Amino acid sequence: VQLQASGGGLVQTGGSPRLSCAVTGRALGARWMGWFRQAPGKERDFVAAIKWSGGHTTYADSVKGRFTISRDKTTNTLYLQMRDLRPEDTAVYYCAASSGAISSSVGLTTAYNYWGQGTLVTVSS
């Protein structure tokens, strides 16, 4: 297992959980790390990405200003701090690693070659 996500659960509207993703093995060589989410019956959507070495970040418009992606290079952990959660944020959240993505492609699922197992975040209204 290259990526192991955790931190999901049942959260009230307005809550601020933090997701974590332990990065191991071949995923450690990734250039970009990202978070995606998939709501029931919908496609997997981009949430946020971070360039592992320089820390440059990019976000989906739907989460900009509410979510923060970060990484700890000493512990090889990726984070997603979520704030002001809404029921429409309910989804399985996946962390992903890309060895070859460039900044213009980090929003595409096809740019990532390693995926975590996903962690469910349910936002109650």
C-alpha positions in Angstrom: 0.0 0.0 0.0 1.5 3.3 -1.1 -1.1 5.7 0.2 -3.2 5.3 3.3 -6.0 7.8 4.0 -7.6 8.4 7.3 -9.7 11.0 9.2 -13.1 10.6 7.7 -16.3 10.1 9.6 -19.6 11.8 10.4 -19.4 15.6 10.7 -22.0 18.3 11.3 -22.5 21.1 8.9 -19.8 23.7 9.6 -17.4 21.2 11.0 -13.6 21.2 10.4 -12.1 17.7 10.2 -8.6 17.0 8.9 -7.8 14.1 6.6 -4.4 12.5 6.6 -2.7 10.4 4.0 0.5 8.4 4.8 2.8 8.2 1.8 5.1 5.2 1.5 7.0 3.2 -1.0 7.0 4.2 -4.6 4.6 7.0 -4.0 7.4 8.8 -2.1 8.8 9.8 -5.5 5.7 11.7 -6.5 6.0 15.1 -7.9 2.4 16.1 -7.1 0.0 14.9 -4.4 -3.7 15.4 -4.6 -7.0 14.9 -3.0 -10.1 13.9 -5.0 -13.6 13.1 -3.9 -16.4 11.0 -5.2 -20.0 11.4 -4.1 -22.5 8.6 -4.4 -23.5 8.1 -8.1 -21.1 10.8 -9.3 -17.7 10.9 -10.9 -14.4 11.4 -9.0 -13.7 15.1 -8.8 -10.6 17.1 -8.1 -10.4 18.8 -4.7 -6.8 20.1 -4.3 -3.2 19.4 -5.2 0.2 20.2 -3.8 3.7 20.1 -5.4 5.6 17.9 -3.0 8.9 19.7 -3.2 8.0 23.3 -3.5 4.6 23.3 -1.8 2.7 25.1 -4.6 -1.0 24.4 -4.2 -4.1 24.5 -6.4 -7.8 24.1 -5.5 -11.1 23.3 -7.1 -13.4 26.4 -7.0 -15.9 24.6 -4.9 -13.5 24.3 -1.9 -11.3 27.3 -2.4 -11.1 29.3 0.8 -12.5 26.4 2.9 -10.0 23.6 2.4 -6.3 23.7 2.8 -3.9 21.0 1.4 -0.5 20.6 3.0 2.3 18.1 3.5 4.8 17.2 6.1 8.0 16.2 4.4 9.5 14.9 7.6 6.7 12.4 8.2 5.7 11.9 4.6 2.1 12.8 5.3 -0.4 14.6 3.2 -3.2 16.6 4.8 -6.5 18.1 3.9 -7.8 20.5 6.4 -11.5 21.1 5.7 -13.5 23.9 7.2 -17.1 25.1 7.0 -18.3 21.7 5.7 -21.6 21.5 3.8 -23.8 18.5 3.1 -22.7 18.7 -0.6 -19.1 17.9 0.6 -20.3 14.4 1.6 -18.1 12.0 -0.4 -15.4 9.4 -0.3 -12.1 11.3 -0.2 -9.1 9.8 -2.0 -5.5 10.9 -1.8 -3.4 10.3 -4.9 0.2 10.7 -6.0 1.5 11.6 -9.4 5.0 11.0 -10.7 4.7 12.9 -13.9 1.9 15.5 -13.6 2.5 19.1 -14.6 0.7 22.0 -13.1 -1.9 22.1 -15.9 -2.9 18.5 -15.4 -3.1 18.0 -11.7 -6.9 18.3 -11.8 -7.2 15.1 -13.9 -7.6 11.7 -12.4 -5.5 10.3 -15.2 -2.5 12.3 -14.1 -2.1 10.2 -10.9 -0.6 6.7 -10.8 -1.1 5.9 -7.1 -4.3 6.0 -5.2 -5.3 5.5 -1.6 -8.3 3.5 -0.5 -10.5 6.4 0.3 -12.0 7.7 3.5 -15.7 8.6 3.8 -16.8 12.0 5.0 -20.5 12.4 5.7 -21.7 15.9 6.5 -25.0 15.9 8.4 -27.4 18.9 7.9 
